[in-house]
């Protein structure tokens, strides 16, 4: 067994806490407790010195510092554009970014392979990038990794106060990984990873697919707009007209293979994490999102926003203290489970229609929702079918469990609704352990996964065994019974 640490830094907006919750005010913890996790979690990074065979990463990876002398190429402080069409490095090469302060840089035309990606990494210590351009641009590249694991710092590359973005992956960039960066103080989004269609058709839908977008272990905070803007927002319609090719109808490219996990997001002007056009194999999990939507713009104030065209899973996320909805879904065929949502100023989960394919469903299962100034789930989707809202805990919701019209296909079952934190009898809610004690009304009170069509949840919020007792518990946490 090993420790799985969840650290939560409290930075609340004025109206996010409800008075009759025992989590409110001066009783709120500065840090969460240390919980025991099952063997499903561990170090998953093959570059780490302690990589294991776990399915999910738990922040325990350890790395050997990178020396610039061991790199195949070193980016110096004055270098602004690194183009592999000029320098001709082979796939698998390591490009070191020399430690110290520097101006923004562009990496262009690096095409590795799945087995031999190009590695961009800080060397001889941490790197800090500032300036009036995006801090790092990844252009027309594939099979690359930008990582801040080249020093003993948690985030070996820091991008601060750049404009408008911190890091950009665009212009046909695909099959890329961004990890262990701190991005702060940007004038727009922290990380923008999307390619737009162009007049010659080379990056239009049907021609180009952005594959394997992997973003993890980053700390993005105090940014003017979204922490992450991943994929386009116009999947359900054509892209806005471009004057250079007037009269030509363009469509944004789709994404396949998205993994966004173990990121720490705090104090964003707009959405915390926004993903659009991810039509295949998308997972957003184990992220910590606090104080989102601080500009208070109605359509840009969610903790996690699933934009049109996006399918897949949203699970094991901690979302707290924003001005809008915790999770706003306009995709299709989405599973939302094992999320812990606290102090939400609007509905915890809202679901809408943006031209989803026929016959698709939403499955909202085993979430814990506490202090919700609205509904547990608000449904505006008339086109989806066989939707379910099962095994969820709702404490201190100002609205009802759900809101939807009678002509919507939505089944609500085995949820727990309480007016106070004490009613559910949690293990240690002050330390964010919402596991039920034995005898709690949510202990062994849920529907088993075998009773829910098209879903297979094997672990809980802490990546422990999902069914430990006689039956599945209600909520995100599962009491582990000896």
Secondary structure as UniProt FT lines:
FT   STRAND          2..5
FT   TURN            14..15
FT   TURN            19..20
FT   TURN            22..23
FT   HELIX           25..27
FT   STRAND          34..37
FT   TURN            39..40
FT   STRAND          41..42
FT   TURN            46..47
FT   TURN            49..50
FT   STRAND          56..57
FT   HELIX           68..70
FT   STRAND          73..75
FT   TURN            77..78
FT   STRAND          81..83
FT   HELIX           84..87
FT   TURN            91..92
FT   STRAND          94..102
FT   STRAND          105..108
FT   STRAND          118..129
FT   STRAND          136..139
FT   STRAND          142..147
FT   TURN            149..150
FT   STRAND          157..160
FT   STRAND          167..170
FT   STRAND          174..179
FT   STRAND          181..184
FT   STRAND          191..193
FT   TURN            199..200
FT   TURN            202..203
FT   TURN            205..207
FT   STRAND          209..216
FT   STRAND          219..223
FT   STRAND          228..230
FT   TURN            235..236
FT   HELIX           243..245
FT   TURN            246..247
FT   STRAND          254..261
FT   STRAND          264..268
FT   STRAND          273..275
FT   STRAND          278..285
FT   STRAND          288..290
FT   TURN            294..295
FT   TURN            298..299
FT   STRAND          304..306
FT   TURN            308..309
FT   STRAND          312..315
FT   STRAND          318..320
FT   STRAND          327..329
FT   STRAND          334..337
FT   STRAND          340..344
FT   STRAND          349..351
FT   TURN            358..359
FT   STRAND          363..365
FT   STRAND          368..372
FT   STRAND          377..379
FT   STRAND          387..390
FT   STRAND          393..397
FT   STRAND          402..403
FT   TURN            406..407
FT   STRAND          410..413
FT   STRAND          416..418
FT   HELIX           421..423
FT   STRAND          426..428
FT   HELIX           429..431
FT   STRAND          433..436
FT   TURN            438..439
FT   TURN            441..444
FT   HELIX           449..451
FT   TURN            453..454
FT   TURN            461..462
//
